[in-house]
């Protein structure tokens, strides 16, 4: 697995999300942004089974490497993030990261 930074455009559902201290916070549920205009709004992170996804704005994302997204938050800061339903109204969900069941 490469440790070189990658674009938000390649982030996929299931990638590991870690805090600034390296502790795992959850996994990517959805990527929120407009790929056509290269506008990254943030990610929706699932902290675990049966727990609501949390919305993390793009400015809290420190680095993205293959298979991993590192936030500038620790576990306490992440716990204060709003649930996914609080995504900014201007955000568009990338269709290729949305589970269409």
Gaussian input, Z-matrix of N, CA and C with variables (Angstrom, degrees):
# hf/3-21g

backbone

0 1
 N
 C     1     B1
 C     2     B2     1     A1
 N     3     B3     2     A2     1     D1
 C     4     B4     3     A3     2     D2
 C     5     B5     4     A4     3     D3
 N     6     B6     5     A5     4     D4
 C     7     B7     6     A6     5     D5
 C     8     B8     7     A7     6     D6
 N     9     B9     8     A8     7     D7
 C    10    B10     9     A9     8     D8
 C    11    B11    10    A10     9     D9
 N    12    B12    11    A11    10    D10
 C    13    B13    12    A12    11    D11
 C    14    B14    13    A13    12    D12
 N    15    B15    14    A14    13    D13
 C    16    B16    15    A15    14    D14
 C    17    B17    16    A16    15    D15
 N    18    B18    17    A17    16    D16
 C    19    B19    18    A18    17    D17
 C    20    B20    19    A19    18    D18
 N    21    B21    20    A20    19    D19
 C    22    B22    21    A21    20    D20
 C    23    B23    22    A22    21    D21
 N    24    B24    23    A23    22    D22
 C    25    B25    24    A24    23    D23
 C    26    B26    25    A25    24    D24
 N    27    B27    26    A26    25    D25
 C    28    B28    27    A27    26    D26
 C    29    B29    28    A28    27    D27
 N    30    B30    29    A29    28    D28
 C    31    B31    30    A30    29    D29
 C    32    B32    31    A31    30    D30
 N    33    B33    32    A32    31    D31
 C    34    B34    33    A33    32    D32
 C    35    B35    34    A34    33    D33
 N    36    B36    35    A35    34    D34
 C    37    B37    36    A36    35    D35
 C    38    B38    37    A37    36    D36
 N    39    B39    38    A38    37    D37
 C    40    B40    39    A39    38    D38
 C    41    B41    40    A40    39    D39
 N    42    B42    41    A41    40    D40
 C    43    B43    42    A42    41    D41
 C    44    B44    43    A43    42    D42
 N    45    B45    44    A44    43    D43
 C    46    B46    45    A45    44    D44
 C    47    B47    46    A46    45    D45
 N    48    B48    47    A47    46    D46
 C    49    B49    48    A48    47    D47
 C    50    B50    49    A49    48    D48
 N    51    B51    50    A50    49    D49
 C    52    B52    51    A51    50    D50
 C    53    B53    52    A52    51    D51
 N    54    B54    53    A53    52    D52
 C    55    B55    54    A54    53    D53
 C    56    B56    55    A55    54    D54
 N    57    B57    56    A56    55    D55
 C    58    B58    57    A57    56    D56
 C    59    B59    58    A58    57    D57
 N    60    B60    59    A59    58    D58
 C    61    B61    60    A60    59    D59
 C    62    B62    61    A61    60    D60
 N    63    B63    62    A62    61    D61
 C    64    B64    63    A63    62    D62
 C    65    B65    64    A64    63    D63
 N    66    B66    65    A65    64    D64
 C    67    B67    66    A66    65    D65
 C    68    B68    67    A67    66    D66
 N    69    B69    68    A68    67    D67
 C    70    B70    69    A69    68    D68
 C    71    B71    70    A70    69    D69
 N    72    B72    71    A71    70    D70
 C    73    B73    72    A72    71    D71
 C    74    B74    73    A73    72    D72
 N    75    B75    74    A74    73    D73
 C    76    B76    75    A75    74    D74
 C    77    B77    76    A76    75    D75
 N    78    B78    77    A77    76    D76
 C    79    B79    78    A78    77    D77
 C    80    B80    79    A79    78    D78
 N    81    B81    80    A80    79    D79
 C    82    B82    81    A81    80    D80
 C    83    B83    82    A82    81    D81
 N    84    B84    83    A83    82    D82
 C    85    B85    84    A84    83    D83
 C    86    B86    85    A85    84    D84
 N    87    B87    86    A86    85    D85
 C    88    B88    87    A87    86    D86
 C    89    B89    88    A88    87    D87
 N    90    B90    89    A89    88    D88
 C    91    B91    90    A90    89    D89
 C    92    B92    91    A91    90    D90
 N    93    B93    92    A92    91    D91
 C    94    B94    93    A93    92    D92
 C    95    B95    94    A94    93    D93
 N    96    B96    95    A95    94    D94
 C    97    B97    96    A96    95    D95
 C    98    B98    97    A97    96    D96
 N    99    B99    98    A98    97    D97
 C   100   B100    99    A99    98    D98
 C   101   B101   100   A100    99    D99
 N   102   B102   101   A101   100   D100
 C   103   B103   102   A102   101   D101
 C   104   B104   103   A103   102   D102
 N   105   B105   104   A104   103   D103
 C   106   B106   105   A105   104   D104
 C   107   B107   106   A106   105   D105
 N   108   B108   107   A107   106   D106
 C   109   B109   108   A108   107   D107
 C   110   B110   109   A109   108   D108
 N   111   B111   110   A110   109   D109
 C   112   B112   111   A111   110   D110
 C   113   B113   112   A112   111   D111
 N   114   B114   113   A113   112   D112
 C   115   B115   114   A114   113   D113
 C   116   B116   115   A115   114   D114
 N   117   B117   116   A116   115   D115
 C   118   B118   117   A117   116   D116
 C   119   B119   118   A118   117   D117
 N   120   B120   119   A119   118   D118
 C   121   B121   120   A120   119   D119
 C   122   B122   121   A121   120   D120
 N   123   B123   122   A122   121   D121
 C   124   B124   123   A123   122   D122
 C   125   B125   124   A124   123   D123
 N   126   B126   125   A125   124   D124
 C   127   B127   126   A126   125   D125
 C   128   B128   127   A127   126   D126
 N   129   B129   128   A128   127   D127
 C   130   B130   129   A129   128   D128
 C   131   B131   130   A130   129   D129
 N   132   B132   131   A131   130   D130
 C   133   B133   132   A132   131   D131
 C   134   B134   133   A133   132   D132
 N   135   B135   134   A134   133   D133
 C   136   B136   135   A135   134   D134
 C   137   B137   136   A136   135   D135
 N   138   B138   137   A137   136   D136
 C   139   B139   138   A138   137   D137
 C   140   B140   139   A139   138   D138
 N   141   B141   140   A140   139   D139
 C   142   B142   141   A141   140   D140
 C   143   B143   142   A142   141   D141
 N   144   B144   143   A143   142   D142
 C   145   B145   144   A144   143   D143
 C   146   B146   145   A145   144   D144
 N   147   B147   146   A146   145   D145
 C   148   B148   147   A147   146   D146
 C   149   B149   148   A148   147   D147
 N   150   B150   149   A149   148   D148
 C   151   B151   150   A150   149   D149
 C   152   B152   151   A151   150   D150
 N   153   B153   152   A152   151   D151
 C   154   B154   153   A153   152   D152
 C   155   B155   154   A154   153   D153
 N   156   B156   155   A155   154   D154
 C   157   B157   156   A156   155   D155
 C   158   B158   157   A157   156   D156
 N   159   B159   158   A158   157   D157
 C   160   B160   159   A159   158   D158
 C   161   B161   160   A160   159   D159
 N   162   B162   161   A161   160   D160
 C   163   B163   162   A162   161   D161
 C   164   B164   163   A163   162   D162
 N   165   B165   164   A164   163   D163
 C   166   B166   165   A165   164   D164
 C   167   B167   166   A166   165   D165
 N   168   B168   167   A167   166   D166
 C   169   B169   168   A168   167   D167
 C   170   B170   169   A169   168   D168
 N   171   B171   170   A170   169   D169
 C   172   B172   171   A171   170   D170
 C   173   B173   172   A172   171   D171
 N   174   B174   173   A173   172   D172
 C   175   B175   174   A174   173   D173
 C   176   B176   175   A175   174   D174
 N   177   B177   176   A176   175   D175
 C   178   B178   177   A177   176   D176
 C   179   B179   178   A178   177   D177
 N   180   B180   179   A179   178   D178
 C   181   B181   180   A180   179   D179
 C   182   B182   181   A181   180   D180
 N   183   B183   182   A182   181   D181
 C   184   B184   183   A183   182   D182
 C   185   B185   184   A184   183   D183
 N   186   B186   185   A185   184   D184
 C   187   B187   186   A186   185   D185
 C   188   B188   187   A187   186   D186
 N   189   B189   188   A188   187   D187
 C   190   B190   189   A189   188   D188
 C   191   B191   190   A190   189   D189
 N   192   B192   191   A191   190   D190
 C   193   B193   192   A192   191   D191
 C   194   B194   193   A193   192   D192
 N   195   B195   194   A194   193   D193
 C   196   B196   195   A195   194   D194
 C   197   B197   196   A196   195   D195
 N   198   B198   197   A197   196   D196
 C   199   B199   198   A198   197   D197
 C   200   B200   199   A199   198   D198
 N   201   B201   200   A200   199   D199
 C   202   B202   201   A201   200   D200
 C   203   B203   202   A202   201   D201
 N   204   B204   203   A203   202   D202
 C   205   B205   204   A204   203   D203
 C   206   B206   205   A205   204   D204
 N   207   B207   206   A206   205   D205
 C   208   B208   207   A207   206   D206
 C   209   B209   208   A208   207   D207
 N   210   B210   209   A209   208   D208
 C   211   B211   210   A210   209   D209
 C   212   B212   211   A211   210   D210
 N   213   B213   212   A212   211   D211
 C   214   B214   213   A213   212   D212
 C   215   B215   214   A214   213   D213
 N   216   B216   215   A215   214   D214
 C   217   B217   216   A216   215   D215
 C   218   B218   217   A217   216   D216
 N   219   B219   218   A218   217   D217
 C   220   B220   219   A219   218   D218
 C   221   B221   220   A220   219   D219
 N   222   B222   221   A221   220   D220
 C   223   B223   222   A222   221   D221
 C   224   B224   223   A223   222   D222
 N   225   B225   224   A224   223   D223
 C   226   B226   225   A225   224   D224
 C   227   B227   226   A226   225   D225
 N   228   B228   227   A227   226   D226
 C   229   B229   228   A228   227   D227
 C   230   B230   229   A229   228   D228
 N   231   B231   230   A230   229   D229
 C   232   B232   231   A231   230   D230
 C   233   B233   232   A232   231   D231
 N   234   B234   233   A233   232   D232
 C   235   B235   234   A234   233   D233
 C   236   B236   235   A235   234   D234
 N   237   B237   236   A236   235   D235
 C   238   B238   237   A237   236   D236
 C   239   B239   238   A238   237   D237
 N   240   B240   239   A239   238   D238
 C   241   B241   240   A240   239   D239
 C   242   B242   241   A241   240   D240
 N   243   B243   242   A242   241   D241
 C   244   B244   243   A243   242   D242
 C   245   B245   244   A244   243   D243
 N   246   B246   245   A245   244   D244
 C   247   B247   246   A246   245   D245
 C   248   B248   247   A247   246   D246
 N   249   B249   248   A248   247   D247
 C   250   B250   249   A249   248   D248
 C   251   B251   250   A250   249   D249
 N   252   B252   251   A251   250   D250
 C   253   B253   252   A252   251   D251
 C   254   B254   253   A253   252   D252
 N   255   B255   254   A254   253   D253
 C   256   B256   255   A255   254   D254
 C   257   B257   256   A256   255   D255
 N   258   B258   257   A257   256   D256
 C   259   B259   258   A258   257   D257
 C   260   B260   259   A259   258   D258
 N   261   B261   260   A260   259   D259
 C   262   B262   261   A261   260   D260
 C   263   B263   262   A262   261   D261
 N   264   B264   263   A263   262   D262
 C   265   B265   264   A264   263   D263
 C   266   B266   265   A265   264   D264
 N   267   B267   266   A266   265   D265
 C   268   B268   267   A267   266   D266
 C   269   B269   268   A268   267   D267
 N   270   B270   269   A269   268   D268
 C   271   B271   270   A270   269   D269
 C   272   B272   271   A271   270   D270
 N   273   B273   272   A272   271   D271
 C   274   B274   273   A273   272   D272
 C   275   B275   274   A274   273   D273
 N   276   B276   275   A275   274   D274
 C   277   B277   276   A276   275   D275
 C   278   B278   277   A277   276   D276
 N   279   B279   278   A278   277   D277
 C   280   B280   279   A279   278   D278
 C   281   B281   280   A280   279   D279
 N   282   B282   281   A281   280   D280
 C   283   B283   282   A282   281   D281
 C   284   B284   283   A283   282   D282
 N   285   B285   284   A284   283   D283
 C   286   B286   285   A285   284   D284
 C   287   B287   286   A286   285   D285
 N   288   B288   287   A287   286   D286
 C   289   B289   288   A288   287   D287
 C   290   B290   289   A289   288   D288
 N   291   B291   290   A290   289   D289
 C   292   B292   291   A291   290   D290
 C   293   B293   292   A292   291   D291
 N   294   B294   293   A293   292   D292
 C   295   B295   294   A294   293   D293
 C   296   B296   295   A295   294   D294
 N   297   B297   296   A296   295   D295
 C   298   B298   297   A297   296   D296
 C   299   B299   298   A298   297   D297
 N   300   B300   299   A299   298   D298
 C   301   B301   300   A300   299   D299
 C   302   B302   301   A301   300   D300

   B1=1.4627
   B2=1.5260
   B3=1.3046
   B4=1.4612
   B5=1.5310
   B6=1.3384
   B7=1.4663
   B8=1.5234
   B9=1.3501
   B10=1.4588
   B11=1.5228
   B12=1.3354
   B13=1.4649
   B14=1.5339
   B15=1.3363
   B16=1.4660
   B17=1.5229
   B18=1.3171
   B19=1.4664
   B20=1.5180
   B21=1.3206
   B22=1.4646
   B23=1.5247
   B24=1.3214
   B25=1.4644
   B26=1.5283
   B27=1.3225
   B28=1.4697
   B29=1.5328
   B30=1.3240
   B31=1.4685
   B32=1.5272
   B33=1.3306
   B34=1.4568
   B35=1.5204
   B36=1.3163
   B37=1.4644
   B38=1.5254
   B39=1.3346
   B40=1.4560
   B41=1.5143
   B42=1.3448
   B43=1.4633
   B44=1.5274
   B45=1.3178
   B46=1.4635
   B47=1.5276
   B48=1.3441
   B49=1.4663
   B50=1.5189
   B51=1.3410
   B52=1.4607
   B53=1.5192
   B54=1.3261
   B55=1.4543
   B56=1.5096
   B57=1.3347
   B58=1.4687
   B59=1.5241
   B60=1.3377
   B61=1.4594
   B62=1.5293
   B63=1.3551
   B64=1.4552
   B65=1.5217
   B66=1.3358
   B67=1.4669
   B68=1.5207
   B69=1.3378
   B70=1.4582
   B71=1.5288
   B72=1.3511
   B73=1.4600
   B74=1.5257
   B75=1.3154
   B76=1.4550
   B77=1.5088
   B78=1.3425
   B79=1.4546
   B80=1.5269
   B81=1.3260
   B82=1.4690
   B83=1.5277
   B84=1.3240
   B85=1.4557
   B86=1.5220
   B87=1.3415
   B88=1.4620
   B89=1.5164
   B90=1.3289
   B91=1.4610
   B92=1.5184
   B93=1.3404
   B94=1.4568
   B95=1.5224
   B96=1.3274
   B97=1.4555
   B98=1.5128
   B99=1.3066
   B100=1.4573
   B101=1.5245
   B102=1.3305
   B103=1.4641
   B104=1.5232
   B105=1.3332
   B106=1.4566
   B107=1.5179
   B108=1.3267
   B109=1.4701
   B110=1.5302
   B111=1.3532
   B112=1.4668
   B113=1.5294
   B114=1.3340
   B115=1.4641
   B116=1.5176
   B117=1.3266
   B118=1.4643
   B119=1.5198
   B120=1.3452
   B121=1.4629
   B122=1.5243
   B123=1.3270
   B124=1.4545
   B125=1.5093
   B126=1.3386
   B127=1.4542
   B128=1.5226
   B129=1.3061
   B130=1.4467
   B131=1.5192
   B132=1.3424
   B133=1.4607
   B134=1.5214
   B135=1.3277
   B136=1.4614
   B137=1.5247
   B138=1.3512
   B139=1.4592
   B140=1.5305
   B141=1.3137
   B142=1.4592
   B143=1.5103
   B144=1.3006
   B145=1.4575
   B146=1.5212
   B147=1.3178
   B148=1.4656
   B149=1.5242
   B150=1.3227
   B151=1.4696
   B152=1.5152
   B153=1.3135
   B154=1.4617
   B155=1.5277
   B156=1.3262
   B157=1.4607
   B158=1.5263
   B159=1.3109
   B160=1.4590
   B161=1.5247
   B162=1.3343
   B163=1.4585
   B164=1.5265
   B165=1.3296
   B166=1.4617
   B167=1.5280
   B168=1.3577
   B169=1.4713
   B170=1.5222
   B171=1.3341
   B172=1.4682
   B173=1.5248
   B174=1.3291
   B175=1.4754
   B176=1.5307
   B177=1.3337
   B178=1.4657
   B179=1.5257
   B180=1.3503
   B181=1.4631
   B182=1.5198
   B183=1.3300
   B184=1.4661
   B185=1.5244
   B186=1.3313
   B187=1.4640
   B188=1.5176
   B189=1.3323
   B190=1.4603
   B191=1.5212
   B192=1.3277
   B193=1.4623
   B194=1.5229
   B195=1.3188
   B196=1.4600
   B197=1.5351
   B198=1.3345
   B199=1.4626
   B200=1.5204
   B201=1.3378
   B202=1.4759
   B203=1.5309
   B204=1.3330
   B205=1.4619
   B206=1.5318
   B207=1.3265
   B208=1.4626
   B209=1.5239
   B210=1.3294
   B211=1.4585
   B212=1.5195
   B213=1.3326
   B214=1.4634
   B215=1.5246
   B216=1.3295
   B217=1.4658
   B218=1.5163
   B219=1.3317
   B220=1.4584
   B221=1.5325
   B222=1.3206
   B223=1.4664
   B224=1.5257
   B225=1.3288
   B226=1.4734
   B227=1.5210
   B228=1.3356
   B229=1.4610
   B230=1.5258
   B231=1.3263
   B232=1.4649
   B233=1.5216
   B234=1.3234
   B235=1.4678
   B236=1.5292
   B237=1.3309
   B238=1.4658
   B239=1.5307
   B240=1.3238
   B241=1.4676
   B242=1.5289
   B243=1.3286
   B244=1.4544
   B245=1.5144
   B246=1.3227
   B247=1.4470
   B248=1.5190
   B249=1.3198
   B250=1.4639
   B251=1.5278
   B252=1.3018
   B253=1.4563
   B254=1.5202
   B255=1.3277
   B256=1.4517
   B257=1.5330
   B258=1.3266
   B259=1.4646
   B260=1.5259
   B261=1.3309
   B262=1.4679
   B263=1.5255
   B264=1.3343
   B265=1.4589
   B266=1.5176
   B267=1.3279
   B268=1.4621
   B269=1.5212
   B270=1.3178
   B271=1.4647
   B272=1.5245
   B273=1.3144
   B274=1.4619
   B275=1.5122
   B276=1.3061
   B277=1.4549
   B278=1.5218
   B279=1.3297
   B280=1.4560
   B281=1.5104
   B282=1.3281
   B283=1.4504
   B284=1.5154
   B285=1.3218
   B286=1.4635
   B287=1.5235
   B288=1.3399
   B289=1.4623
   B290=1.5212
   B291=1.3180
   B292=1.4542
   B293=1.5195
   B294=1.3092
   B295=1.4530
   B296=1.5260
   B297=1.3319
   B298=1.4639
   B299=1.5271
   B300=1.2967
   B301=1.4753
   B302=1.4801
   A1=109.25
   A2=116.25
   A3=122.25
   A4=111.00
   A5=115.61
   A6=120.42
   A7=110.75
   A8=116.76
   A9=120.84
   A10=109.55
   A11=117.87
   A12=120.51
   A13=111.39
   A14=115.03
   A15=121.52
   A16=108.59
   A17=116.17
   A18=122.72
   A19=111.26
   A20=116.14
   A21=120.99
   A22=111.03
   A23=116.77
   A24=121.60
   A25=112.93
   A26=118.10
   A27=120.25
   A28=112.92
   A29=117.67
   A30=120.80
   A31=109.47
   A32=115.77
   A33=121.28
   A34=111.04
   A35=114.55
   A36=121.48
   A37=108.54
   A38=115.73
   A39=120.83
   A40=114.96
   A41=117.83
   A42=119.19
   A43=109.39
   A44=115.93
   A45=122.35
   A46=110.76
   A47=115.81
   A48=121.80
   A49=107.08
   A50=116.18
   A51=121.18
   A52=110.39
   A53=115.25
   A54=121.73
   A55=110.86
   A56=116.11
   A57=120.78
   A58=112.29
   A59=116.96
   A60=121.01
   A61=112.16
   A62=117.22
   A63=121.15
   A64=114.79
   A65=117.46
   A66=120.52
   A67=110.49
   A68=116.06
   A69=120.24
   A70=109.75
   A71=115.38
   A72=121.38
   A73=111.54
   A74=117.16
   A75=120.90
   A76=110.57
   A77=115.22
   A78=120.01
   A79=109.53
   A80=114.66
   A81=120.93
   A82=109.32
   A83=115.37
   A84=121.26
   A85=109.37
   A86=116.46
   A87=122.34
   A88=109.47
   A89=115.20
   A90=122.14
   A91=106.48
   A92=116.52
   A93=120.54
   A94=108.99
   A95=115.93
   A96=120.44
   A97=110.52
   A98=115.81
   A99=122.67
   A100=106.79
   A101=116.28
   A102=119.74
   A103=111.96
   A104=118.11
   A105=121.35
   A106=112.68
   A107=116.87
   A108=121.98
   A109=111.80
   A110=116.54
   A111=122.99
   A112=111.42
   A113=115.04
   A114=121.39
   A115=108.12
   A116=116.32
   A117=123.02
   A118=108.70
   A119=116.86
   A120=120.95
   A121=112.60
   A122=116.94
   A123=119.97
   A124=111.14
   A125=115.15
   A126=120.94
   A127=109.91
   A128=114.77
   A129=122.40
   A130=105.85
   A131=116.62
   A132=122.08
   A133=109.79
   A134=115.94
   A135=120.94
   A136=107.42
   A137=117.31
   A138=119.92
   A139=113.96
   A140=118.69
   A141=120.78
   A142=110.64
   A143=115.80
   A144=120.58
   A145=111.20
   A146=115.38
   A147=123.00
   A148=113.72
   A149=116.90
   A150=120.45
   A151=108.15
   A152=116.17
   A153=121.52
   A154=111.22
   A155=115.32
   A156=120.83
   A157=109.38
   A158=116.05
   A159=121.95
   A160=108.81
   A161=115.48
   A162=121.20
   A163=109.29
   A164=115.62
   A165=121.64
   A166=107.83
   A167=117.75
   A168=119.69
   A169=111.72
   A170=114.97
   A171=121.64
   A172=112.99
   A173=117.70
   A174=119.12
   A175=112.67
   A176=118.51
   A177=121.77
   A178=111.94
   A179=117.27
   A180=122.00
   A181=108.34
   A182=115.95
   A183=120.70
   A184=110.98
   A185=117.62
   A186=121.46
   A187=110.08
   A188=114.88
   A189=121.92
   A190=106.47
   A191=115.68
   A192=121.49
   A193=106.71
   A194=117.26
   A195=121.62
   A196=110.87
   A197=115.91
   A198=121.29
   A199=115.61
   A200=117.31
   A201=119.52
   A202=111.49
   A203=115.27
   A204=122.02
   A205=107.14
   A206=116.33
   A207=120.94
   A208=109.37
   A209=115.48
   A210=121.49
   A211=110.18
   A212=116.80
   A213=119.90
   A214=110.30
   A215=116.14
   A216=122.95
   A217=110.69
   A218=116.34
   A219=119.92
   A220=106.90
   A221=117.57
   A222=121.02
   A223=112.15
   A224=117.81
   A225=120.19
   A226=111.17
   A227=116.75
   A228=120.69
   A229=111.09
   A230=115.91
   A231=120.20
   A232=110.76
   A233=117.39
   A234=121.56
   A235=111.27
   A236=117.25
   A237=120.69
   A238=112.70
   A239=117.14
   A240=120.25
   A241=108.95
   A242=116.30
   A243=121.19
   A244=112.37
   A245=115.70
   A246=119.56
   A247=109.37
   A248=116.65
   A249=123.41
   A250=113.33
   A251=119.05
   A252=121.90
   A253=113.49
   A254=117.77
   A255=122.17
   A256=112.91
   A257=116.71
   A258=121.52
   A259=109.20
   A260=117.79
   A261=119.52
   A262=110.96
   A263=117.94
   A264=120.84
   A265=114.20
   A266=118.42
   A267=120.85
   A268=112.26
   A269=116.80
   A270=120.42
   A271=111.37
   A272=114.37
   A273=121.02
   A274=107.16
   A275=116.86
   A276=120.90
   A277=108.54
   A278=115.79
   A279=119.67
   A280=109.29
   A281=119.13
   A282=121.29
   A283=113.86
   A284=118.89
   A285=119.64
   A286=112.81
   A287=118.64
   A288=120.23
   A289=111.69
   A290=116.87
   A291=120.94
   A292=110.02
   A293=116.09
   A294=121.92
   A295=108.54
   A296=117.51
   A297=121.57
   A298=110.13
   A299=115.61
   A300=119.01
   A301=110.64
   D1=131.04
   D2=-178.22
   D3=-77.22
   D4=147.78
   D5=176.42
   D6=-107.51
   D7=10.44
   D8=177.74
   D9=-78.29
   D10=141.40
   D11=178.04
   D12=-59.61
   D13=144.09
   D14=176.16
   D15=-126.89
   D16=165.58
   D17=-179.49
   D18=-72.44
   D19=152.12
   D20=175.24
   D21=-61.51
   D22=-22.22
   D23=-177.71
   D24=-66.61
   D25=-19.38
   D26=-178.91
   D27=-98.67
   D28=-3.86
   D29=179.89
   D30=-62.17
   D31=135.95
   D32=-178.50
   D33=-122.80
   D34=155.98
   D35=175.12
   D36=-56.35
   D37=136.59
   D38=178.79
   D39=97.14
   D40=-12.66
   D41=178.35
   D42=-62.03
   D43=145.67
   D44=179.48
   D45=-68.70
   D46=139.57
   D47=175.27
   D48=-118.16
   D49=124.93
   D50=-178.37
   D51=-122.63
   D52=156.98
   D53=176.71
   D54=-84.87
   D55=177.49
   D56=-177.88
   D57=-63.95
   D58=-20.85
   D59=178.57
   D60=-91.54
   D61=2.84
   D62=178.61
   D63=89.39
   D64=-6.20
   D65=179.13
   D66=-73.01
   D67=137.75
   D68=179.77
   D69=-69.88
   D70=130.71
   D71=179.65
   D72=-105.55
   D73=-22.20
   D74=-178.83
   D75=160.27
   D76=-154.17
   D77=178.75
   D78=-137.19
   D79=156.00
   D80=-179.80
   D81=-64.55
   D82=129.32
   D83=175.63
   D84=-101.03
   D85=-46.18
   D86=178.35
   D87=-149.00
   D88=154.22
   D89=172.65
   D90=-107.27
   D91=129.74
   D92=-176.89
   D93=-111.63
   D94=122.12
   D95=179.78
   D96=171.02
   D97=-176.71
   D98=178.95
   D99=-118.60
   D100=99.77
   D101=-176.39
   D102=-65.53
   D103=-29.55
   D104=179.13
   D105=-64.37
   D106=-33.94
   D107=-179.60
   D108=-105.09
   D109=3.14
   D110=-178.43
   D111=54.28
   D112=47.22
   D113=176.95
   D114=-110.05
   D115=114.12
   D116=-178.96
   D117=-98.69
   D118=113.24
   D119=179.66
   D120=-88.00
   D121=-37.85
   D122=-178.77
   D123=160.50
   D124=-166.37
   D125=179.03
   D126=-134.18
   D127=154.30
   D128=171.52
   D129=-101.32
   D130=127.29
   D131=-174.75
   D132=-118.29
   D133=127.90
   D134=175.61
   D135=-92.87
   D136=117.01
   D137=-177.72
   D138=-78.34
   D139=-11.28
   D140=179.00
   D141=163.33
   D142=173.86
   D143=179.64
   D144=-57.99
   D145=138.64
   D146=176.29
   D147=60.71
   D148=22.09
   D149=176.62
   D150=-119.62
   D151=139.71
   D152=-176.39
   D153=-64.44
   D154=140.93
   D155=176.25
   D156=-65.89
   D157=147.06
   D158=179.13
   D159=-113.35
   D160=141.35
   D161=178.35
   D162=-89.18
   D163=126.96
   D164=177.92
   D165=-118.51
   D166=114.92
   D167=-179.81
   D168=-65.83
   D169=153.65
   D170=-176.37
   D171=-53.73
   D172=-35.67
   D173=-176.49
   D174=-67.41
   D175=-12.60
   D176=177.25
   D177=-92.95
   D178=-3.49
   D179=177.49
   D180=-86.57
   D181=118.99
   D182=-177.53
   D183=-84.63
   D184=-56.69
   D185=179.65
   D186=-143.54
   D187=151.19
   D188=175.18
   D189=-124.27
   D190=120.52
   D191=173.91
   D192=-122.80
   D193=168.23
   D194=-176.85
   D195=-54.17
   D196=115.67
   D197=176.42
   D198=83.84
   D199=2.08
   D200=-172.62
   D201=-149.47
   D202=136.30
   D203=175.51
   D204=-120.63
   D205=123.75
   D206=179.51
   D207=-105.06
   D208=129.08
   D209=179.00
   D210=-97.64
   D211=164.32
   D212=174.91
   D213=-93.24
   D214=18.01
   D215=-179.57
   D216=-107.03
   D217=155.15
   D218=167.73
   D219=-98.66
   D220=-176.87
   D221=-176.24
   D222=-60.23
   D223=-37.82
   D224=-180.00
   D225=-67.30
   D226=-42.72
   D227=178.12
   D228=-63.94
   D229=-40.70
   D230=178.78
   D231=-63.50
   D232=-38.82
   D233=-179.52
   D234=-63.56
   D235=-23.61
   D236=179.51
   D237=-86.00
   D238=-7.98
   D239=178.55
   D240=-65.82
   D241=145.97
   D242=-179.06
   D243=-69.87
   D244=157.65
   D245=176.18
   D246=-67.62
   D247=158.87
   D248=-172.71
   D249=-55.54
   D250=-25.39
   D251=-179.82
   D252=-64.33
   D253=-11.34
   D254=-176.62
   D255=-98.42
   D256=29.35
   D257=179.06
   D258=-68.57
   D259=139.91
   D260=178.94
   D261=-54.93
   D262=142.08
   D263=-177.05
   D264=-62.00
   D265=-22.94
   D266=-179.66
   D267=-78.25
   D268=-13.18
   D269=-175.68
   D270=-71.79
   D271=143.10
   D272=173.58
   D273=-118.98
   D274=138.28
   D275=179.66
   D276=-87.15
   D277=129.30
   D278=177.66
   D279=-63.93
   D280=123.53
   D281=-175.28
   D282=-60.66
   D283=-28.29
   D284=-177.14
   D285=-78.03
   D286=-4.58
   D287=176.61
   D288=-109.88
   D289=0.84
   D290=-177.17
   D291=-94.76
   D292=130.86
   D293=179.58
   D294=-79.12
   D295=110.20
   D296=-177.30
   D297=-99.20
   D298=90.64
   D299=178.43
   D300=-104.61

